[in-house]
Amino acid sequence: MPCALWGVTSPDFDKVEGDLFQFGEDVAFDLLYAKVEKNPAIEVFAAESRLKEAEIRLAQTQSSADISWSVGVRRLQETDDTALVAGFSMPLFSGKRNVGAVSTALAEKNQVLAERDVMLLDLHTQLFRAFHNRKQAIVAVEALRTAIIPALEQALVETQAAYQRGRYGYLDYVSARQELLSARRTQIEAAAAALTYGAEIEQLTAEPLALTQYGEDNTFSGTPQ
C-alpha cells in the first residue's frame, strides 16, 4: 500500500479499518471553493505577488533617489563675504533606466497574477467535477440501499418460493439472485467512487471532510439462498 499520504516510507501499522458507507458531510460548494482559494499552491502565488510589489516599490524609490542634493558655504574673495550655495545632481538617462525596471517588475507581477488565475480556474473545474460526481455517487448508494436492493431481495424471496412450488424455473431463480448480486456490487462501486471523490476534494481544499454516517443502516440485509 502506498505510504505517501502518511508522509512516511514504511508504515508502523499492520492493517487499517474503515466503513465503506461512511461519507463526509455534504458541504456547500461555495464553502469548499473558499478553502481551495487558500490552498498552499495558491498561497505561493500570493507570496510571489507580494515580492513583485516590493520590487516595484524599490524601483520607484530608486527613481526618485537618483537625485542627490548638496548644500555648502562659499567665500567670495572680491568682497570677502560668504554665501550659502545649494545644488543637485542627477545621472543622465537614469529616469529611463528606472522606468524600464518598474515596467519589468509590473509585467512580472501581472504574469504571476495571470498564472494564479489560471490555476484557480483549473482547481475550480476539478472541484466542481469531484463535488457533483460525489453527490451523484452518494445518491446512487442511498437509492440502492433504501429502494432497489430491498425490492430485489423481496423479489428473490418470492421467486425462490415460486421455484420451490414449481411455478418458476431454475433460470428464473438464478436471474433474480444475479440481479440482487449485481445491485449490491453497484452499491459497493458507487460507495467507493463517493469516497474517492471525497478524497479528491480533501486534496484540493487541503482540509479533511468531517465524517458522518450516511443513513441509519448501511449494511446489506438478507442473504441470497
Backbone hydrogen bonds, N-H to C=O, Kabsch-Sander energy under -0.5 kcal/mol:
donor,donor_aa,acceptor,acceptor_aa,energy
6,W,3,C,-1.3
7,G,3,C,-0.5
7,G,4,A,-1.2
8,V,3,C,-1.5
20,L,18,G,-0.6
22,Q,19,D,-1.6
23,F,21,F,-0.6
23,F,212,T,-0.9
25,E,210,A,-2.2
27,V,25,E,-1.7
32,L,28,A,-1.8
33,Y,29,F,-2.7
34,A,30,D,-1.9
35,K,31,L,-1.2
36,V,32,L,-1.8
37,E,33,Y,-2.0
38,K,35,K,-1.2
39,N,36,V,-2.2
42,I,39,N,-1.3
43,E,39,N,-2.0
44,V,40,P,-1.4
45,F,41,A,-0.8
46,A,42,I,-1.7
47,A,43,E,-2.3
48,E,44,V,-2.3
49,S,45,F,-2.6
50,R,46,A,-2.1
51,L,47,A,-1.9
52,K,48,E,-2.3
53,E,49,S,-2.1
54,A,50,R,-1.9
55,E,51,L,-2.0
56,I,52,K,-2.2
57,R,53,E,-2.3
58,L,54,A,-2.2
59,A,55,E,-2.4
60,Q,56,I,-2.5
61,T,57,R,-2.4
62,Q,58,L,-2.5
63,S,59,A,-1.6
64,S,60,Q,-1.4
65,A,61,T,-2.0
66,D,62,Q,-0.9
67,I,64,S,-0.9
68,S,66,D,-0.5
68,S,89,S,-2.8
70,S,87,G,-3.1
72,G,85,V,-3.1
74,R,83,A,-3.4
76,L,74,R,-0.5
76,L,81,D,-3.7
77,Q,75,R,-0.8
80,D,76,L,-1.4
81,D,76,L,-1.1
83,A,74,R,-3.2
85,V,72,G,-2.9
85,V,83,A,-0.5
87,G,70,S,-2.9
89,S,68,S,-2.7
94,S,91,P,-1.3
97,R,93,F,-1.8
98,N,94,S,-2.5
99,V,95,G,-2.4
100,G,96,K,-2.0
101,A,97,R,-1.7
102,V,98,N,-2.7
103,S,99,V,-2.5
104,T,100,G,-2.3
105,A,101,A,-2.3
106,L,102,V,-2.6
107,A,103,S,-2.4
108,E,104,T,-2.4
109,K,105,A,-2.2
110,N,106,L,-2.5
111,Q,107,A,-2.0
112,V,108,E,-2.0
113,L,109,K,-2.3
114,A,110,N,-2.3
115,E,111,Q,-2.4
116,R,112,V,-2.1
117,D,113,L,-2.3
118,V,114,A,-2.2
119,M,115,E,-2.2
120,L,116,R,-2.6
121,L,117,D,-2.3
122,D,118,V,-2.1
123,L,119,M,-2.8
124,H,120,L,-2.6
125,T,121,L,-2.1
126,Q,122,D,-2.3
127,L,123,L,-2.8
128,F,124,H,-2.7
129,R,125,T,-2.2
130,A,126,Q,-2.5
131,F,127,L,-3.0
132,H,128,F,-2.2
133,N,129,R,-2.4
134,R,130,A,-2.1
135,K,131,F,-1.9
136,Q,132,H,-2.3
137,A,133,N,-2.1
138,I,134,R,-2.4
139,V,135,K,-2.4
140,A,136,Q,-2.1
141,V,137,A,-2.3
142,E,138,I,-2.4
143,A,139,V,-2.5
144,L,140,A,-2.4
145,R,141,V,-2.4
146,T,142,E,-2.7
147,A,143,A,-2.0
148,I,143,A,-2.0
149,I,144,L,-2.6
151,A,147,A,-1.8
152,L,148,I,-2.4
153,E,149,I,-2.7
154,Q,150,P,-2.3
155,A,151,A,-2.3
156,L,152,L,-2.2
157,V,153,E,-2.1
158,E,154,Q,-2.4
159,T,155,A,-2.6
160,Q,156,L,-2.7
161,A,157,V,-2.1
162,A,158,E,-2.5
163,Y,159,T,-2.5
164,Q,160,Q,-2.4
165,R,161,A,-1.3
166,G,163,Y,-1.1
167,R,162,A,-2.6
168,Y,162,A,-1.0
173,Y,169,G,-1.5
174,V,170,Y,-2.7
175,S,171,L,-2.4
176,A,172,D,-2.1
177,R,173,Y,-2.2
178,Q,174,V,-2.6
179,E,175,S,-2.1
180,L,176,A,-1.6
181,L,177,R,-2.4
182,S,178,Q,-2.4
183,A,179,E,-2.1
184,R,180,L,-2.2
185,R,181,L,-2.2
186,T,182,S,-2.3
187,Q,183,A,-2.0
188,I,184,R,-2.1
189,E,185,R,-2.4
190,A,186,T,-2.5
191,A,187,Q,-2.4
192,A,188,I,-2.5
193,A,189,E,-2.2
194,A,190,A,-2.3
195,L,191,A,-2.1
196,T,192,A,-2.2
197,Y,193,A,-2.7
198,G,194,A,-2.0
199,A,195,L,-2.2
200,E,196,T,-1.8
201,I,197,Y,-2.2
202,E,198,G,-2.2
203,Q,199,A,-2.0
204,L,200,E,-2.1
205,T,201,I,-2.5
206,A,202,E,-1.4
207,E,202,E,-0.8
212,T,23,F,-2.4
214,Y,21,F,-0.8
214,Y,212,T,-0.5
215,G,213,Q,-0.9
